Amino acid sequence: MTGEVSLDGIYIPTLLLIAMAASPLTFGVMRIVSAFGLYRFVAYRALVDLCLFILVFGLLVWLLPLFGIVP
């Protein structure tokens, strides 16, 4: 996925925009995981959080072109 989005003449990489969209979604998933108490089954919470972000980011990269949002 290569490309840029122009915002008033400033070119922003699409992967940066997707990462910015993945961050709040990841925080929502983290709150759900925390609410169910699933963090007590893992040894390194920070590593699980990083993996959740990578999964959400990858899901967005995979799904957005299917809906025609990102070229």
mmCIF file as Biopython writes it, N, C-alpha, C and O atoms, coordinates in Angstrom:
data_model
#
loop_
_atom_site.group_PDB
_atom_site.id
_atom_site.type_symbol
_atom_site.label_atom_id
_atom_site.label_alt_id
_atom_site.label_comp_id
_atom_site.label_asym_id
_atom_site.label_entity_id
_atom_site.label_seq_id
_atom_site.pdbx_PDB_ins_code
_atom_site.Cartn_x
_atom_site.Cartn_y
_atom_site.Cartn_z
_atom_site.occupancy
_atom_site.B_iso_or_equiv
_atom_site.auth_seq_id
_atom_site.auth_asym_id
_atom_site.pdbx_PDB_model_num
ATOM 1   N N  . MET A ? 1  ? 0.850   -1.161  0.000  1.0 0.0 1  A 1 
ATOM 2   C CA . MET A ? 1  ? 0.000   0.000   0.000  1.0 0.0 1  A 1 
ATOM 3   C C  . MET A ? 1  ? 0.899   1.229   0.000  1.0 0.0 1  A 1 
ATOM 4   O O  . MET A ? 1  ? 1.527   1.555   1.008  1.0 0.0 1  A 1 
ATOM 5   N N  . THR A ? 2  ? 0.951   1.884   -1.109 1.0 0.0 2  A 1 
ATOM 6   C CA . THR A ? 2  ? 1.702   3.126   -1.192 1.0 0.0 2  A 1 
ATOM 7   C C  . THR A ? 2  ? 0.739   4.226   -1.577 1.0 0.0 2  A 1 
ATOM 8   O O  . THR A ? 2  ? -0.236  3.991   -2.291 1.0 0.0 2  A 1 
ATOM 9   N N  . GLY A ? 3  ? 1.006   5.391   -1.119 1.0 0.0 3  A 1 
ATOM 10  C CA . GLY A ? 3  ? 0.163   6.520   -1.468 1.0 0.0 3  A 1 
ATOM 11  C C  . GLY A ? 3  ? 0.283   7.609   -0.437 1.0 0.0 3  A 1 
ATOM 12  O O  . GLY A ? 3  ? 0.835   7.431   0.648  1.0 0.0 3  A 1 
ATOM 13  N N  . GLU A ? 4  ? -0.252  8.731   -0.818 1.0 0.0 4  A 1 
ATOM 14  C CA . GLU A ? 4  ? -0.235  9.892   0.048  1.0 0.0 4  A 1 
ATOM 15  C C  . GLU A ? 4  ? -1.563  10.604  -0.065 1.0 0.0 4  A 1 
ATOM 16  O O  . GLU A ? 4  ? -2.249  10.515  -1.083 1.0 0.0 4  A 1 
ATOM 17  N N  . VAL A ? 5  ? -1.916  11.304  0.983  1.0 0.0 5  A 1 
ATOM 18  C CA . VAL A ? 5  ? -3.125  12.106  1.014  1.0 0.0 5  A 1 
ATOM 19  C C  . VAL A ? 5  ? -2.690  13.552  1.166  1.0 0.0 5  A 1 
ATOM 20  O O  . VAL A ? 5  ? -1.886  13.872  2.042  1.0 0.0 5  A 1 
ATOM 21  N N  . SER A ? 6  ? -3.215  14.426  0.321  1.0 0.0 6  A 1 
ATOM 22  C CA . SER A ? 6  ? -2.855  15.829  0.385  1.0 0.0 6  A 1 
ATOM 23  C C  . SER A ? 6  ? -3.881  16.577  1.232  1.0 0.0 6  A 1 
ATOM 24  O O  . SER A ? 6  ? -5.072  16.596  0.919  1.0 0.0 6  A 1 
ATOM 25  N N  . LEU A ? 7  ? -3.402  17.184  2.298  1.0 0.0 7  A 1 
ATOM 26  C CA . LEU A ? 7  ? -4.242  18.025  3.149  1.0 0.0 7  A 1 
ATOM 27  C C  . LEU A ? 7  ? -3.695  19.448  3.086  1.0 0.0 7  A 1 
ATOM 28  O O  . LEU A ? 7  ? -2.717  19.774  3.759  1.0 0.0 7  A 1 
ATOM 29  N N  . ASP A ? 8  ? -4.324  20.283  2.285  1.0 0.0 8  A 1 
ATOM 30  C CA . ASP A ? 8  ? -3.906  21.672  2.070  1.0 0.0 8  A 1 
ATOM 31  C C  . ASP A ? 8  ? -2.460  21.765  1.606  1.0 0.0 8  A 1 
ATOM 32  O O  . ASP A ? 8  ? -1.715  22.635  2.057  1.0 0.0 8  A 1 
ATOM 33  N N  . GLY A ? 9  ? -2.067  20.882  0.717  1.0 0.0 9  A 1 
ATOM 34  C CA . GLY A ? 9  ? -0.733  20.911  0.161  1.0 0.0 9  A 1 
ATOM 35  C C  . GLY A ? 9  ? 0.310   20.165  0.962  1.0 0.0 9  A 1 
ATOM 36  O O  . GLY A ? 9  ? 1.472   20.102  0.560  1.0 0.0 9  A 1 
ATOM 37  N N  . ILE A ? 10 ? -0.084  19.599  2.091  1.0 0.0 10 A 1 
ATOM 38  C CA . ILE A ? 10 ? 0.837   18.814  2.902  1.0 0.0 10 A 1 
ATOM 39  C C  . ILE A ? 10 ? 0.536   17.350  2.639  1.0 0.0 10 A 1 
ATOM 40  O O  . ILE A ? 10 ? -0.587  16.892  2.846  1.0 0.0 10 A 1 
ATOM 41  N N  . TYR A ? 11 ? 1.535   16.622  2.186  1.0 0.0 11 A 1 
ATOM 42  C CA . TYR A ? 11 ? 1.344   15.216  1.857  1.0 0.0 11 A 1 
ATOM 43  C C  . TYR A ? 11 ? 1.596   14.358  3.093  1.0 0.0 11 A 1 
ATOM 44  O O  . TYR A ? 11 ? 2.655   14.429  3.716  1.0 0.0 11 A 1 
ATOM 45  N N  . ILE A ? 12 ? 0.601   13.551  3.426  1.0 0.0 12 A 1 
ATOM 46  C CA . ILE A ? 12 ? 0.672   12.678  4.591  1.0 0.0 12 A 1 
ATOM 47  C C  . ILE A ? 12 ? 0.567   11.238  4.095  1.0 0.0 12 A 1 
ATOM 48  O O  . ILE A ? 12 ? -0.336  10.921  3.320  1.0 0.0 12 A 1 
ATOM 49  N N  . PRO A ? 13 ? 1.474   10.360  4.527  1.0 0.0 13 A 1 
ATOM 50  C CA . PRO A ? 13 ? 1.407   8.966   4.096  1.0 0.0 13 A 1 
ATOM 51  C C  . PRO A ? 13 ? 0.127   8.294   4.596  1.0 0.0 13 A 1 
ATOM 52  O O  . PRO A ? 13 ? -0.325  8.546   5.713  1.0 0.0 13 A 1 
ATOM 53  N N  . THR A ? 14 ? -0.441  7.446   3.759  1.0 0.0 14 A 1 
ATOM 54  C CA . THR A ? 14 ? -1.685  6.781   4.139  1.0 0.0 14 A 1 
ATOM 55  C C  . THR A ? 14 ? -1.478  5.828   5.314  1.0 0.0 14 A 1 
ATOM 56  O O  . THR A ? 14 ? -2.381  5.648   6.131  1.0 0.0 14 A 1 
ATOM 57  N N  . LEU A ? 15 ? -0.306  5.221   5.402  1.0 0.0 15 A 1 
ATOM 58  C CA . LEU A ? 15 ? -0.058  4.329   6.534  1.0 0.0 15 A 1 
ATOM 59  C C  . LEU A ? 15 ? -0.058  5.087   7.855  1.0 0.0 15 A 1 
ATOM 60  O O  . LEU A ? 15 ? -0.455  4.536   8.882  1.0 0.0 15 A 1 
ATOM 61  N N  . LEU A ? 16 ? 0.385   6.357   7.843  1.0 0.0 16 A 1 
ATOM 62  C CA . LEU A ? 16 ? 0.336   7.171   9.051  1.0 0.0 16 A 1 
ATOM 63  C C  . LEU A ? 16 ? -1.111  7.448   9.441  1.0 0.0 16 A 1 
ATOM 64  O O  . LEU A ? 16 ? -1.462  7.382   10.619 1.0 0.0 16 A 1 
ATOM 65  N N  . LEU A ? 17 ? -1.943  7.754   8.467  1.0 0.0 17 A 1 
ATOM 66  C CA . LEU A ? 17 ? -3.360  8.003   8.764  1.0 0.0 17 A 1 
ATOM 67  C C  . LEU A ? 17 ? -4.046  6.746   9.284  1.0 0.0 17 A 1 
ATOM 68  O O  . LEU A ? 17 ? -4.877  6.817   10.189 1.0 0.0 17 A 1 
ATOM 69  N N  . ILE A ? 18 ? -3.697  5.601   8.714  1.0 0.0 18 A 1 
ATOM 70  C CA . ILE A ? 18 ? -4.289  4.348   9.185  1.0 0.0 18 A 1 
ATOM 71  C C  . ILE A ? 18 ? -3.809  4.046   10.599 1.0 0.0 18 A 1 
ATOM 72  O O  . ILE A ? 18 ? -4.586  3.563   11.422 1.0 0.0 18 A 1 
ATOM 73  N N  . ALA A ? 19 ? -2.543  4.322   10.893 1.0 0.0 19 A 1 
ATOM 74  C CA . ALA A ? 19 ? -2.025  4.116   12.247 1.0 0.0 19 A 1 
ATOM 75  C C  . ALA A ? 19 ? -2.722  5.036   13.243 1.0 0.0 19 A 1 
ATOM 76  O O  . ALA A ? 19 ? -2.991  4.641   14.377 1.0 0.0 19 A 1 
ATOM 77  N N  . MET A ? 20 ? -3.014  6.259   12.817 1.0 0.0 20 A 1 
ATOM 78  C CA . MET A ? 20 ? -3.735  7.185   13.697 1.0 0.0 20 A 1 
ATOM 79  C C  . MET A ? 20 ? -5.167  6.719   13.937 1.0 0.0 20 A 1 
ATOM 80  O O  . MET A ? 20 ? -5.725  6.959   15.007 1.0 0.0 20 A 1 
ATOM 81  N N  . ALA A ? 21 ? -5.762  6.058   12.956 1.0 0.0 21 A 1 
ATOM 82  C CA . ALA A ? 21 ? -7.108  5.515   13.138 1.0 0.0 21 A 1 
ATOM 83  C C  . ALA A ? 21 ? -7.077  4.228   13.961 1.0 0.0 21 A 1 
ATOM 84  O O  . ALA A ? 21 ? -8.033  3.925   14.674 1.0 0.0 21 A 1 
ATOM 85  N N  . ALA A ? 22 ? -5.989  3.476   13.867 1.0 0.0 22 A 1 
ATOM 86  C CA . ALA A ? 22 ? -5.884  2.218   14.600 1.0 0.0 22 A 1 
ATOM 87  C C  . ALA A ? 22 ? -5.660  2.434   16.089 1.0 0.0 22 A 1 
ATOM 88  O O  . ALA A ? 22 ? -6.023  1.581   16.899 1.0 0.0 22 A 1 
ATOM 89  N N  . SER A ? 23 ? -5.067  3.560   16.459 1.0 0.0 23 A 1 
ATOM 90  C CA . SER A ? 23 ? -4.771  3.816   17.874 1.0 0.0 23 A 1 
ATOM 91  C C  . SER A ? 23 ? -6.024  3.870   18.752 1.0 0.0 23 A 1 
ATOM 92  O O  . SER A ? 23 ? -6.074  3.164   19.759 1.0 0.0 23 A 1 
ATOM 93  N N  . PRO A ? 24 ? -7.043  4.679   18.418 1.0 0.0 24 A 1 
ATOM 94  C CA . PRO A ? 24 ? -8.236  4.675   19.279 1.0 0.0 24 A 1 
ATOM 95  C C  . PRO A ? 24 ? -8.978  3.344   19.260 1.0 0.0 24 A 1 
ATOM 96  O O  . PRO A ? 24 ? -9.566  2.941   20.263 1.0 0.0 24 A 1 
ATOM 97  N N  . LEU A ? 25 ? -8.950  2.662   18.111 1.0 0.0 25 A 1 
ATOM 98  C CA . LEU A ? 25 ? -9.596  1.355   18.056 1.0 0.0 25 A 1 
ATOM 99  C C  . LEU A ? 25 ? -8.874  0.360   18.954 1.0 0.0 25 A 1 
ATOM 100 O O  . LEU A ? 25 ? -9.505  -0.475  19.602 1.0 0.0 25 A 1 
ATOM 101 N N  . THR A ? 26 ? -7.559  0.452   18.987 1.0 0.0 26 A 1 
ATOM 102 C CA . THR A ? 26 ? -6.779  -0.436  19.852 1.0 0.0 26 A 1 
ATOM 103 C C  . THR A ? 26 ? -7.063  -0.139  21.316 1.0 0.0 26 A 1 
ATOM 104 O O  . THR A ? 26 ? -7.180  -1.062  22.122 1.0 0.0 26 A 1 
ATOM 105 N N  . PHE A ? 27 ? -7.175  1.139   21.671 1.0 0.0 27 A 1 
ATOM 106 C CA . PHE A ? 27 ? -7.494  1.478   23.052 1.0 0.0 27 A 1 
ATOM 107 C C  . PHE A ? 27 ? -8.868  0.940   23.445 1.0 0.0 27 A 1 
ATOM 108 O O  . PHE A ? 27 ? -9.067  0.528   24.588 1.0 0.0 27 A 1 
ATOM 109 N N  . GLY A ? 28 ? -9.807  0.939   22.518 1.0 0.0 28 A 1 
ATOM 110 C CA . GLY A ? 28 ? -11.115 0.346   22.789 1.0 0.0 28 A 1 
ATOM 111 C C  . GLY A ? 28 ? -11.025 -1.149  23.010 1.0 0.0 28 A 1 
ATOM 112 O O  . GLY A ? 28 ? -11.659 -1.679  23.922 1.0 0.0 28 A 1 
ATOM 113 N N  . VAL A ? 29 ? -10.250 -1.834  22.193 1.0 0.0 29 A 1 
ATOM 114 C CA . VAL A ? 29 ? -10.056 -3.275  22.370 1.0 0.0 29 A 1 
ATOM 115 C C  . VAL A ? 29 ? -9.356  -3.554  23.694 1.0 0.0 29 A 1 
ATOM 116 O O  . VAL A ? 29 ? -9.695  -4.512  24.388 1.0 0.0 29 A 1 
ATOM 117 N N  . MET A ? 30 ? -8.379  -2.722  24.044 1.0 0.0 30 A 1 
ATOM 118 C CA . MET A ? 30 ? -7.665  -2.901  25.315 1.0 0.0 30 A 1 
ATOM 119 C C  . MET A ? 30 ? -8.608  -2.734  26.503 1.0 0.0 30 A 1 
ATOM 120 O O  . MET A ? 30 ? -8.486  -3.455  27.492 1.0 0.0 30 A 1 
ATOM 121 N N  . ARG A ? 31 ? -9.533  -1.804  26.418 1.0 0.0 31 A 1 
ATOM 122 C CA . ARG A ? 31 ? -10.500 -1.622  27.505 1.0 0.0 31 A 1 
ATOM 123 C C  . ARG A ? 31 ? -11.429 -2.813  27.629 1.0 0.0 31 A 1 
ATOM 124 O O  . ARG A ? 31 ? -11.795 -3.209  28.735 1.0 0.0 31 A 1 
ATOM 125 N N  . ILE A ? 32 ? -11.815 -3.391  26.487 1.0 0.0 32 A 1 
ATOM 126 C CA . ILE A ? 32 ? -12.667 -4.571  26.517 1.0 0.0 32 A 1 
ATOM 127 C C  . ILE A ? 32 ? -11.922 -5.758  27.119 1.0 0.0 32 A 1 
ATOM 128 O O  . ILE A ? 32 ? -12.467 -6.489  27.947 1.0 0.0 32 A 1 
ATOM 129 N N  . VAL A ? 33 ? -10.669 -5.944  26.695 1.0 0.0 33 A 1 
ATOM 130 C CA . VAL A ? 33 ? -9.854  -7.034  27.239 1.0 0.0 33 A 1 
ATOM 131 C C  . VAL A ? 33 ? -9.651  -6.845  28.738 1.0 0.0 33 A 1 
ATOM 132 O O  . VAL A ? 33 ? -9.694  -7.813  29.497 1.0 0.0 33 A 1 
ATOM 133 N N  . SER A ? 34 ? -9.433  -5.613  29.163 1.0 0.0 34 A 1 
ATOM 134 C CA . SER A ? 34 ? -9.247  -5.325  30.581 1.0 0.0 34 A 1 
ATOM 135 C C  . SER A ? 34 ? -10.542 -5.537  31.371 1.0 0.0 34 A 1 
ATOM 136 O O  . SER A ? 34 ? -10.511 -6.019  32.503 1.0 0.0 34 A 1 
ATOM 137 N N  . ALA A ? 35 ? -11.670 -5.178  30.775 1.0 0.0 35 A 1 
ATOM 138 C CA . ALA A ? 35 ? -12.950 -5.334  31.470 1.0 0.0 35 A 1 
ATOM 139 C C  . ALA A ? 35 ? -13.279 -6.803  31.721 1.0 0.0 35 A 1 
ATOM 140 O O  . ALA A ? 35 ? -13.883 -7.138  32.740 1.0 0.0 35 A 1 
ATOM 141 N N  . PHE A ? 36 ? -12.891 -7.667  30.810 1.0 0.0 36 A 1 
ATOM 142 C CA . PHE A ? 36 ? -13.137 -9.094  30.988 1.0 0.0 36 A 1 
ATOM 143 C C  . PHE A ? 36 ? -12.052 -9.773  31.819 1.0 0.0 36 A 1 
ATOM 144 O O  . PHE A ? 36 ? -12.157 -10.964 32.114 1.0 0.0 36 A 1 
ATOM 145 N N  . GLY A ? 37 ? -11.018 -9.039  32.197 1.0 0.0 37 A 1 
ATOM 146 C CA . GLY A ? 37 ? -9.968  -9.580  33.035 1.0 0.0 37 A 1 
ATOM 147 C C  . GLY A ? 37 ? -9.051  -10.557 32.327 1.0 0.0 37 A 1 
ATOM 148 O O  . GLY A ? 37 ? -8.502  -11.460 32.958 1.0 0.0 37 A 1 
ATOM 149 N N  . LEU A ? 38 ? -8.878  -10.389 31.032 1.0 0.0 38 A 1 
ATOM 150 C CA . LEU A ? 38 ? -8.058  -11.326 30.271 1.0 0.0 38 A 1 
ATOM 151 C C  . LEU A ? 38 ? -6.568  -11.049 30.392 1.0 0.0 38 A 1 
ATOM 152 O O  . LEU A ? 38 ? -5.753  -11.885 30.003 1.0 0.0 38 A 1 
ATOM 153 N N  . TYR A ? 39 ? -6.199  -9.889  30.927 1.0 0.0 39 A 1 
ATOM 154 C CA . TYR A ? 39 ? -4.787  -9.571  31.071 1.0 0.0 39 A 1 
ATOM 155 C C  . TYR A ? 39 ? -4.114  -10.430 32.143 1.0 0.0 39 A 1 
ATOM 156 O O  . TYR A ? 39 ? -2.888  -10.533 32.169 1.0 0.0 39 A 1 
ATOM 157 N N  . ARG A ? 40 ? -4.888  -11.038 33.014 1.0 0.0 40 A 1 
ATOM 158 C CA . ARG A ? 40 ? -4.268  -11.856 34.057 1.0 0.0 40 A 1 
ATOM 159 C C  . ARG A ? 40 ? -3.709  -13.161 33.515 1.0 0.0 40 A 1 
ATOM 160 O O  . ARG A ? 40 ? -2.990  -13.869 34.221 1.0 0.0 40 A 1 
ATOM 161 N N  . PHE A ? 41 ? -4.033  -13.490 32.262 1.0 0.0 41 A 1 
ATOM 162 C CA . PHE A ? 41 ? -3.540  -14.715 31.649 1.0 0.0 41 A 1 
ATOM 163 C C  . PHE A ? 41 ? -2.254  -14.503 30.857 1.0 0.0 41 A 1 
ATOM 164 O O  . PHE A ? 41 ? -1.710  -15.459 30.305 1.0 0.0 41 A 1 
ATOM 165 N N  . VAL A ? 42 ? -1.763  -13.277 30.790 1.0 0.0 42 A 1 
ATOM 166 C CA . VAL A ? 42 ? -0.551  -13.005 30.014 1.0 0.0 42 A 1 
ATOM 167 C C  . VAL A ? 42 ? 0.547   -12.508 30.949 1.0 0.0 42 A 1 
ATOM 168 O O  . VAL A ? 42 ? 0.274   -11.949 32.011 1.0 0.0 42 A 1 
ATOM 169 N N  . ALA A ? 43 ? 1.788   -12.724 30.535 1.0 0.0 43 A 1 
ATOM 170 C CA . ALA A ? 43 ? 2.914   -12.321 31.366 1.0 0.0 43 A 1 
ATOM 171 C C  . ALA A ? 43 ? 3.327   -10.877 31.101 1.0 0.0 43 A 1 
ATOM 172 O O  . ALA A ? 43 ? 3.705   -10.163 32.029 1.0 0.0 43 A 1 
ATOM 173 N N  . TYR A ? 44 ? 3.258   -10.441 29.840 1.0 0.0 44 A 1 
ATOM 174 C CA . TYR A ? 44 ? 3.728   -9.110  29.464 1.0 0.0 44 A 1 
ATOM 175 C C  . TYR A ? 44 ? 2.594   -8.328  28.804 1.0 0.0 44 A 1 
ATOM 176 O O  . TYR A ? 44 ? 2.302   -8.502  27.621 1.0 0.0 44 A 1 
ATOM 177 N N  . ARG A ? 45 ? 1.971   -7.474  29.590 1.0 0.0 45 A 1 
ATOM 178 C CA . ARG A ? 45 ? 0.820   -6.731  29.089 1.0 0.0 45 A 1 
ATOM 179 C C  . ARG A ? 45 ? 1.200   -5.793  27.950 1.0 0.0 45 A 1 
ATOM 180 O O  . ARG A ? 45 ? 0.440   -5.640  26.993 1.0 0.0 45 A 1 
ATOM 181 N N  . ALA A ? 46 ? 2.359   -5.169  28.044 1.0 0.0 46 A 1 
ATOM 182 C CA . ALA A ? 46 ? 2.781   -4.233  26.997 1.0 0.0 46 A 1 
ATOM 183 C C  . ALA A ? 46 ? 2.971   -4.946  25.667 1.0 0.0 46 A 1 
ATOM 184 O O  . ALA A ? 46 ? 2.656   -4.387  24.616 1.0 0.0 46 A 1 
ATOM 185 N N  . LEU A ? 47 ? 3.475   -6.157  25.699 1.0 0.0 47 A 1 
ATOM 186 C CA . LEU A ? 47 ? 3.654   -6.923  24.473 1.0 0.0 47 A 1 
ATOM 187 C C  . LEU A ? 47 ? 2.309   -7.308  23.867 1.0 0.0 47 A 1 
ATOM 188 O O  . LEU A ? 47 ? 2.153   -7.302  22.646 1.0 0.0 47 A 1 
ATOM 189 N N  . VAL A ? 48 ? 1.357   -7.636  24.699 1.0 0.0 48 A 1 
ATOM 190 C CA . VAL A ? 48 ? 0.003   -7.950  24.211 1.0 0.0 48 A 1 
ATOM 191 C C  . VAL A ? 48 ? -0.639  -6.714  23.608 1.0 0.0 48 A 1 
ATOM 192 O O  . VAL A ? 48 ? -1.320  -6.805  22.587 1.0 0.0 48 A 1 
ATOM 193 N N  . ASP A ? 49 ? -0.430  -5.561  24.226 1.0 0.0 49 A 1 
ATOM 194 C CA . ASP A ? 49 ? -0.974  -4.315  23.682 1.0 0.0 49 A 1 
ATOM 195 C C  . ASP A ? 49 ? -0.362  -3.989  22.318 1.0 0.0 49 A 1 
ATOM 196 O O  . ASP A ? 49 ? -1.066  -3.548  21.409 1.0 0.0 49 A 1 
ATOM 197 N N  . LEU A ? 50 ? 0.931   -4.202  22.181 1.0 0.0 50 A 1 
ATOM 198 C CA . LEU A ? 50 ? 1.591   -3.986  20.898 1.0 0.0 50 A 1 
ATOM 199 C C  . LEU A ? 50 ? 1.038   -4.942  19.844 1.0 0.0 50 A 1 
ATOM 200 O O  . LEU A ? 50 ? 0.801   -4.541  18.705 1.0 0.0 50 A 1 
ATOM 201 N N  . CYS A ? 51 ? 0.836   -6.182  20.213 1.0 0.0 51 A 1 
ATOM 202 C CA . CYS A ? 51 ? 0.281   -7.162  19.272 1.0 0.0 51 A 1 
ATOM 203 C C  . CYS A ? 51 ? -1.150  -6.809  18.881 1.0 0.0 51 A 1 
ATOM 204 O O  . CYS A ? 51 ? -1.540  -7.000  17.729 1.0 0.0 51 A 1 
ATOM 205 N N  . LEU A ? 52 ? -1.931  -6.300  19.821 1.0 0.0 52 A 1 
ATOM 206 C CA . LEU A ? 52 ? -3.289  -5.859  19.495 1.0 0.0 52 A 1 
ATOM 207 C C  . LEU A ? 52 ? -3.264  -4.710  18.495 1.0 0.0 52 A 1 
ATOM 208 O O  . LEU A ? 52 ? -4.065  -4.673  17.561 1.0 0.0 52 A 1 
ATOM 209 N N  . PHE A ? 53 ? -2.334  -3.767  18.696 1.0 0.0 53 A 1 
ATOM 210 C CA . PHE A ? 53 ? -2.224  -2.658  17.754 1.0 0.0 53 A 1 
ATOM 211 C C  . PHE A ? 53 ? -1.851  -3.162  16.360 1.0 0.0 53 A 1 
ATOM 212 O O  . PHE A ? 53 ? -2.417  -2.711  15.364 1.0 0.0 53 A 1 
ATOM 213 N N  . ILE A ? 54 ? -0.907  -4.087  16.289 1.0 0.0 54 A 1 
ATOM 214 C CA . ILE A ? 54 ? -0.491  -4.621  14.992 1.0 0.0 54 A 1 
ATOM 215 C C  . ILE A ? 54 ? -1.653  -5.358  14.319 1.0 0.0 54 A 1 
ATOM 216 O O  . ILE A ? 54 ? -1.829  -5.259  13.105 1.0 0.0 54 A 1 
ATOM 217 N N  . LEU A ? 55 ? -2.439  -6.089  15.094 1.0 0.0 55 A 1 
ATOM 218 C CA . LEU A ? 55 ? -3.590  -6.788  14.523 1.0 0.0 55 A 1 
ATOM 219 C C  . LEU A ? 55 ? -4.652  -5.819  14.005 1.0 0.0 55 A 1 
ATOM 220 O O  . LEU A ? 55 ? -5.192  -6.014  12.917 1.0 0.0 55 A 1 
ATOM 221 N N  . VAL A ? 56 ? -4.949  -4.783  14.775 1.0 0.0 56 A 1 
ATOM 222 C CA . VAL A ? 56 ? -5.944  -3.790  14.344 1.0 0.0 56 A 1 
ATOM 223 C C  . VAL A ? 56 ? -5.438  -3.023  13.130 1.0 0.0 56 A 1 
ATOM 224 O O  . VAL A ? 56 ? -6.189  -2.772  12.188 1.0 0.0 56 A 1 
ATOM 225 N N  . PHE A ? 57 ? -4.155  -2.651  13.156 1.0 0.0 57 A 1 
ATOM 226 C CA . PHE A ? 57 ? -3.554  -1.940  12.026 1.0 0.0 57 A 1 
ATOM 227 C C  . PHE A ? 57 ? -3.612  -2.804  10.763 1.0 0.0 57 A 1 
ATOM 228 O O  . PHE A ? 57 ? -4.010  -2.324  9.702  1.0 0.0 57 A 1 
ATOM 229 N N  . GLY A ? 58 ? -3.224  -4.055  10.874 1.0 0.0 58 A 1 
ATOM 230 C CA . GLY A ? 58 ? -3.275  -4.957  9.725  1.0 0.0 58 A 1 
ATOM 231 C C  . GLY A ? 58 ? -4.688  -5.175  9.216  1.0 0.0 58 A 1 
ATOM 232 O O  . GLY A ? 58 ? -4.913  -5.265  8.009  1.0 0.0 58 A 1 
ATOM 233 N N  . LEU A ? 59 ? -5.639  -5.259  10.134 1.0 0.0 59 A 1 
ATOM 234 C CA . LEU A ? 59 ? -7.036  -5.414  9.725  1.0 0.0 59 A 1 
ATOM 235 C C  . LEU A ? 59 ? -7.522  -4.194  8.948  1.0 0.0 59 A 1 
ATOM 236 O O  . LEU A ? 59 ? -8.232  -4.335  7.952  1.0 0.0 59 A 1 
ATOM 237 N N  . LEU A ? 60 ? -7.145  -3.004  9.397  1.0 0.0 60 A 1 
ATOM 238 C CA . LEU A ? 60 ? -7.530  -1.788  8.674  1.0 0.0 60 A 1 
ATOM 239 C C  . LEU A ? 60 ? -6.861  -1.716  7.306  1.0 0.0 60 A 1 
ATOM 240 O O  . LEU A ? 60 ? -7.496  -1.338  6.321  1.0 0.0 60 A 1 
ATOM 241 N N  . VAL A ? 61 ? -5.575  -2.079  7.241  1.0 0.0 61 A 1 
ATOM 242 C CA . VAL A ? 61 ? -4.867  -2.059  5.957  1.0 0.0 61 A 1 
ATOM 243 C C  . VAL A ? 61 ? -5.513  -3.039  4.989  1.0 0.0 61 A 1 
ATOM 244 O O  . VAL A ? 61 ? -5.575  -2.779  3.787  1.0 0.0 61 A 1 
ATOM 245 N N  . TRP A ? 62 ? -5.989  -4.150  5.501  1.0 0.0 62 A 1 
ATOM 246 C CA . TRP A ? 62 ? -6.615  -5.158  4.652  1.0 0.0 62 A 1 
ATOM 247 C C  . TRP A ? 62 ? -8.041  -4.769  4.235  1.0 0.0 62 A 1 
ATOM 248 O O  . TRP A ? 62 ? -8.448  -5.041  3.105  1.0 0.0 62 A 1 
ATOM 249 N N  . LEU A ? 63 ? -8.806  -4.133  5.143  1.0 0.0 63 A 1 
ATOM 250 C CA . LEU A ? 63 ? -10.223 -3.863  4.891  1.0 0.0 63 A 1 
ATOM 251 C C  . LEU A ? 63 ? -10.481 -2.555  4.147  1.0 0.0 63 A 1 
ATOM 252 O O  . LEU A ? 63 ? -11.407 -2.496  3.338  1.0 0.0 63 A 1 
ATOM 253 N N  . LEU A ? 64 ? -9.703  -1.515  4.389  1.0 0.0 64 A 1 
ATOM 254 C CA . LEU A ? 64 ? -10.005 -0.218  3.790  1.0 0.0 64 A 1 
ATOM 255 C C  . LEU A ? 64 ? -9.999  -0.226  2.266  1.0 0.0 64 A 1 
ATOM 256 O O  . LEU A ? 64 ? -10.880 0.397   1.674  1.0 0.0 64 A 1 
ATOM 257 N N  . PRO A ? 65 ? -9.061  -0.894  1.591  1.0 0.0 65 A 1 
ATOM 258 C CA . PRO A ? 65 ? -9.142  -0.931  0.129  1.0 0.0 65 A 1 
ATOM 259 C C  . PRO A ? 65 ? -10.359 -1.706  -0.377 1.0 0.0 65 A 1 
ATOM 260 O O  . PRO A ? 65 ? -10.855 -1.420  -1.467 1.0 0.0 65 A 1 
ATOM 261 N N  . LEU A ? 66 ? -10.841 -2.667  0.381  1.0 0.0 66 A 1 
ATOM 262 C CA . LEU A ? 66 ? -12.015 -3.416  -0.039 1.0 0.0 66 A 1 
ATOM 263 C C  . LEU A ? 66 ? -13.256 -2.526  -0.077 1.0 0.0 66 A 1 
ATOM 264 O O  . LEU A ? 66 ? -14.150 -2.738  -0.896 1.0 0.0 66 A 1 
ATOM 265 N N  . PHE A ? 67 ? -13.311 -1.534  0.806  1.0 0.0 67 A 1 
ATOM 266 C CA . PHE A ? 67 ? -14.440 -0.611  0.834  1.0 0.0 67 A 1 
ATOM 267 C C  . PHE A ? 67 ? -14.212 0.614   -0.055 1.0 0.0 67 A 1 
ATOM 268 O O  . PHE A ? 67 ? -15.095 1.462   -0.181 1.0 0.0 67 A 1 
ATOM 269 N N  . GLY A ? 68 ? -13.042 0.706   -0.665 1.0 0.0 68 A 1 
ATOM 270 C CA . GLY A ? 68 ? -12.761 1.810   -1.570 1.0 0.0 68 A 1 
ATOM 271 C C  . GLY A ? 68 ? -12.389 3.101   -0.872 1.0 0.0 68 A 1 
ATOM 272 O O  . GLY A ? 68 ? -12.450 4.168   -1.482 1.0 0.0 68 A 1 
ATOM 273 N N  . ILE A ? 69 ? -12.006 3.028   0.390  1.0 0.0 69 A 1 
ATOM 274 C CA . ILE A ? 69 ? -11.679 4.238   1.133  1.0 0.0 69 A 1 
ATOM 275 C C  . ILE A ? 69 ? -10.260 4.684   0.824  1.0 0.0 69 A 1 
ATOM 276 O O  . ILE A ? 69 ? -10.009 5.874   0.639  1.0 0.0 69 A 1 
ATOM 277 N N  . VAL A ? 70 ? -9.329  3.738   0.768  1.0 0.0 70 A 1 
ATOM 278 C CA . VAL A ? 70 ? -7.926  4.049   0.499  1.0 0.0 70 A 1 
ATOM 279 C C  . VAL A ? 70 ? -7.548  3.412   -0.827 1.0 0.0 70 A 1 
ATOM 280 O O  . VAL A ? 70 ? -7.842  2.237   -1.047 1.0 0.0 70 A 1 
ATOM 281 N N  . PRO A ? 71 ? -6.897  4.164   -1.725 1.0 0.0 71 A 1 
ATOM 282 C CA . PRO A ? 71 ? -6.550  3.579   -3.027 1.0 0.0 71 A 1 
ATOM 283 C C  . PRO A ? 71 ? -5.489  2.518   -2.923 1.0 0.0 71 A 1 
ATOM 284 O O  . PRO A ? 71 ? -5.095  1.937   -3.935 1.0 0.0 71 A 1 
#
